[in-house]
Each structure stands twice: as C-alpha cells, then as structure tokens.
Amino acid sequence: MQYFIKKSLVATSLVLLSLSCVAQPRIEPVQPSDLTAEQKKAAEEFFQSRKAPLTGPFLVLLHSPEMLTNASNMGLYLRYRSALGNQLSEMIILLTARHFTQDYEWFVHAPIALREKISEEIIDAIRDGRRPTKMTEDETMAYNFAYELLQNKRVSDASYLAVEKRWGKKGAIDLTGIVGYYSLLAMELNMANHQISDPSKKLPRFPSDR
C-alpha cells in the first residue's frame, strides 16, 4: 500500500521514555490491515493529491477519514496557493506552531522555512518566543496580523488595513486561514500526544506550557 506511511509509522509508534515521564501517544496510526473502506479511500486520495504518504497530523486524522480529506484539500490551497505565497506562509506556520508548542509542526516546517528564505534570525526568534528584529515590510505585516490573531483572538485596525492594502481582502482571509488551519493541525497533534522521532528537536518549553 504505497500511500500508507512506512518509516513514520515506526517512528510514531516508538515509546519515548526518559527519567521523567514523557506523554505517550493517545492515538496510534491505523494499521494497514485494519483500514476501513473509507480510510483506504481517504488515504489513497491523499497520496494522489500530494504524491506523499500520510504523516504527522494526517495519520491522526485518518481515524476520521472525511475530515482528513477535507483538511488535506484546504491545506493544499493555504500552504501552496494562498495570496501570501509560500515564504510568508511558512513563517506564519512557525508562529502558529510556537504558539501551540507543537513539536511536529515545528520539526517539519522550520527546515522548509529556511529553504523558502526565512532568515535563521527570524526562525530562532520565533522559536524562543521573541519578536524578530529584522523583518522585511511584508514579513512585518504578516507577523503582526498573525501574532495578534493568535494572542488576542482578533486583529487591530492598523494590522488589518496594512494586510488588506498589500494583499487585498483575499490576503486577509487567506492569512487568517493559514493561522486557523495550522492551529487545527496543532491542536489535533497536541490532543493526540503525537511524538516526534527525535526528542532533542522539541521546542523549548515556556513556564506557561503544561
């Protein structure tokens, strides 16, 4: 079954133990032999649309195959075809991952953000919970909008108008969509206690993290 995860299936099912108790996954990947017809269809559609096997949040969502399909379709647009472009999308994904202290999202998207020319300084600042000091005008507008949305649950007039002037109403909607979509994936992963294969790559924990 080419569309089903191979290496990540093994990695996800590892029990991560240390001297302190590490949360174990609550939702394990569905074994290929246990797939229902609906799950097989959803997994095959995922593979055909992305040319990649199920990983991370999509292994969790496979337990709800219709949700997997709908989430995947939305993600394809928001990640690759939004009004903001791939570079800014990746920065917003990292900001969202940091807000939710979501290790898998960060583990996957930090290297992608680097490839998309988001500077190491910006990535390190977001990882450490600091506001980046050297951002382009576009990065600053996108950052302000997304940060306010995550922290305040709304956006100030100044931040909204800056984004609307630069990318139009479509841009404001797409930017909000990126924050919302990756918040959804982060919450699904956190709910499932999804573990990354390399614990040393986890995000730093803040006092507010539980």
C-alpha positions in Angstrom: 0.0 0.0 0.0 2.2 2.8 -1.3 0.1 5.6 0.1 0.4 4.4 3.6 3.2 5.6 5.9 6.3 3.4 6.3 9.1 5.0 8.2 6.9 7.4 10.1 4.7 4.6 11.2 7.6 3.1 13.1 8.8 6.4 14.4 5.3 7.4 15.6 4.8 4.2 17.5 8.0 4.5 19.5 7.5 4.9 23.2 9.6 7.9 24.3 10.9 7.4 27.8 13.3 9.4 30.0 13.9 9.8 33.7 10.8 12.0 33.7 7.5 10.6 32.3 7.0 11.6 28.7 3.5 11.6 27.4 2.8 8.6 25.2 0.7 8.8 22.0 -3.0 8.6 22.6 -3.9 7.9 19.0 -1.7 5.4 17.2 -1.7 5.2 13.4 -4.2 2.8 11.9 -2.5 -0.5 10.9 -2.8 -1.2 7.2 -4.7 -4.4 7.9 -7.3 -2.5 10.0 -8.2 0.1 7.4 -11.9 0.5 6.6 -13.0 1.1 3.1 -13.5 4.8 3.9 -10.0 5.1 5.4 -8.4 3.4 2.4 -10.2 5.8 0.0 -9.1 8.8 2.1 -5.5 7.6 2.2 -5.4 6.9 -1.5 -6.9 10.3 -2.3 -4.3 11.9 0.0 -1.4 10.2 -1.8 -2.8 11.0 -5.2 -3.1 14.7 -4.4 0.2 15.1 -2.6 2.4 12.4 -4.0 3.4 11.6 -0.5 2.4 9.2 2.2 0.4 10.1 5.3 2.5 11.7 8.1 2.0 13.6 11.3 -1.4 15.1 11.7 -2.8 13.2 8.8 -2.1 9.9 10.5 -4.2 11.2 13.4 -7.0 12.5 11.1 -7.2 9.1 9.2 -9.3 8.0 12.2 -11.9 10.4 10.8 -11.4 9.9 7.0 -13.9 12.5 5.8 -12.2 15.1 8.0 -8.8 14.0 6.6 -9.9 14.6 3.0 -11.4 18.0 3.7 -8.5 19.2 5.8 -6.0 18.0 3.2 -7.8 19.8 0.4 -7.8 23.1 2.4 -4.2 22.6 3.3 -3.1 22.3 -0.3 -4.6 25.7 -1.1 -3.4 27.5 2.1 0.1 26.2 2.0 0.9 26.4 -1.7 -1.6 28.8 -3.4 -2.5 31.5 -0.9 -2.3 35.2 -1.7 0.7 35.5 0.6 3.0 33.0 -1.2 5.0 30.1 0.2 7.6 32.1 2.0 5.3 34.1 4.3 3.1 31.1 4.8 6.0 29.2 6.3 6.8 32.0 8.7 3.1 32.1 9.8 3.1 28.3 10.2 6.1 28.5 12.5 4.5 31.3 14.5 1.4 29.1 14.9 3.5 26.0 15.9 5.3 28.1 18.5 2.0 29.5 19.9 0.8 25.9 20.5 4.2 24.5 21.3 3.7 22.0 18.6 6.9 20.0 18.1 5.9 18.1 14.9 4.8 21.2 13.1 8.0 23.0 14.0 10.2 19.9 13.3 8.7 19.7 9.7 8.4 23.4 8.8 11.5 25.0 10.3 13.7 23.5 7.6 11.1 24.4 4.9 11.1 28.0 6.1 14.9 28.1 5.8 14.6 26.8 2.2 12.0 29.5 1.5 14.5 32.2 2.6 13.0 33.0 6.0 16.2 34.0 7.9 17.7 32.0 10.7 17.4 35.0 12.9 13.6 35.2 12.4 13.2 31.4 12.9 15.3 31.5 16.1 13.4 34.5 17.5 10.0 32.8 16.9 11.3 29.6 18.5 12.5 31.5 21.6 9.3 33.4 21.9 10.8 36.8 20.8 9.7 39.2 18.3 12.1 39.2 15.3 14.0 42.4 15.0 15.0 42.2 11.3 12.0 41.6 9.1 11.0 42.9 5.7 8.0 45.0 5.4 5.9 42.1 4.1 7.2 39.9 6.9 6.4 42.5 9.5 2.8 43.0 8.2 2.1 39.2 8.1 3.8 38.7 11.5 1.8 41.5 13.2 -1.5 40.2 11.8 -0.9 36.6 12.7 0.6 37.3 16.2 -2.4 39.5 17.1 -4.8 36.9 15.9 -3.1 34.2 17.9 -2.6 36.2 21.1 -5.6 38.5 21.1 -8.1 36.4 19.1 -8.7 39.4 16.9 -6.7 41.8 14.7 -6.3 45.6 15.2 -7.5 48.0 12.5 -3.9 49.0 11.8 -2.7 45.5 11.2 -5.8 44.5 9.2 -5.6 47.6 6.9 -1.9 47.0 6.3 -2.6 43.5 5.1 -5.6 44.5 3.1 -3.7 47.3 1.3 -0.8 44.9 0.5 -2.7 41.7 -0.5 -6.4 42.7 -0.6 -9.3 41.2 1.3 -8.3 37.8 -0.2 -5.0 38.2 1.5 -6.6 38.9 4.9 -8.8 35.9 4.6 -6.0 33.6 3.4 -3.7 34.8 6.2 -6.4 34.1 8.7 -7.0 30.7 7.1 -3.3 29.8 7.4 -3.4 30.6 11.1 -6.6 28.7 11.6 -5.7 25.7 9.6 -2.3 25.1 11.3 -4.0 25.8 14.6 -6.3 23.0 13.9 -3.5 20.6 13.0 -1.5 21.7 16.1 -4.5 21.1 18.3 -5.1 17.7 16.8 -1.5 16.7 17.3 -1.4 18.1 20.9 -4.6 16.3 21.7 -3.2 13.0 20.4 0.1 13.4 22.2 1.8 12.9 18.9 5.6 12.5 19.4 8.4 13.4 17.1 11.1 10.8 16.3 13.9 12.9 17.7 13.1 14.3 21.2 16.1 16.6 21.0 14.3 18.6 18.3 11.5 19.6 20.6 10.6 23.2 21.0 11.8 24.9 24.2 9.1 24.8 26.9 7.9 28.0 28.4 6.6 28.3 32.0 3.0 28.5 30.6 3.4 25.2 28.9 1.8 22.3 30.7 
